Amino acid sequence: MKLYACPGTCSLAPHIALHELEVEHELELVNLMKGDGQKPEFRELNPLGQVPLLVGEHGEVLTEVPAILIYLFQQYGQMDVPLYQSVRHLSFISSELHKNFYPQFFGKQILGKDDPSVPKLAQHFKERLEKRWEYVDYLLPAFDDLDGASMGTADPYLYTVCRWWIKLGHNFDGYESIPGFLKNMESRESVQKTLALEGLEPIA
Ligand SMILES: N[C@@H](CCC(=O)N[C@@H](CS)C(=O)NCC(=O)O)C(=O)O
């Protein structure tokens, strides 16, 4: 099994899952900043040039964080919640959290660093994410795949996007459940090991 990943990006989620489930694997780093994702040999595997990409033990090529996480937990672990709940949480993280970070990360790059729309766009998406963190905070106590205590499919993905929020200089002060979730995650050996391998600091 081989995981193509770029440190700190969404590929951190399946990387954590591989360590949590103790699945033997090879890690291939793709430096997105240096354009490795657009190299022909990688685009042959994923024409979009994105990580994560997992080559399974029977040579199956998988993209999409939610699909890779479900694959790993179904094959090498167990699902903490019914599949439809898992898909619900993973879809929420993917479409309502993950992708709403893009304007904050890449606003300057897309519009130009002096464009006056950049701060306005960043503020809009910050507020949009805040509403969604409130919802996550409310959901966390109810679901086993979202508490970080026993790791389920959605935990490593939620942890990954929470890291981005902190990285952007925001925090989770005032939220009831998210800080405990982050602590639970970072108390796990699999998370500590994966962070060390990707050269990342804990955030909790
Ligand atoms: N829908 C994809 C999104 C993957 C994605 O956005 N990957 C980012 C890193 S977090 C990436 O590779 N970006 C480089 C690019 O889009 O060129 C998934 O769920 O795996």
The ligand as a Gaussian input file, in Angstrom:
#p B3LYP/6-31G(d) Opt

LIG

0 1
 N      -11.680000      16.282000      -3.276000
 C      -10.309000      15.972000      -2.944000
 C       -9.603000      17.251000      -2.614000
 C       -8.151000      17.043000      -2.382000
 C       -7.433000      18.374000      -2.210000
 O       -8.041000      19.450000      -2.189000
 N       -6.110000      18.274000      -2.074000
 C       -5.295000      19.451000      -1.982000
 C       -4.443000      19.405000      -0.705000
 S       -5.495000      19.644000       0.731000
 C       -4.366000      19.479000      -3.175000
 O       -3.819000      18.469000      -3.576000
 N       -4.206000      20.665000      -3.768000
 C       -3.376000      20.865000      -4.909000
 C       -4.196000      21.230000      -6.116000
 O       -5.433000      21.271000      -6.057000
 O       -3.561000      21.466000      -7.152000
 C      -10.236000      14.973000      -1.793000
 O      -11.199000      14.884000      -1.019000
 O       -9.256000      14.245000      -1.650000

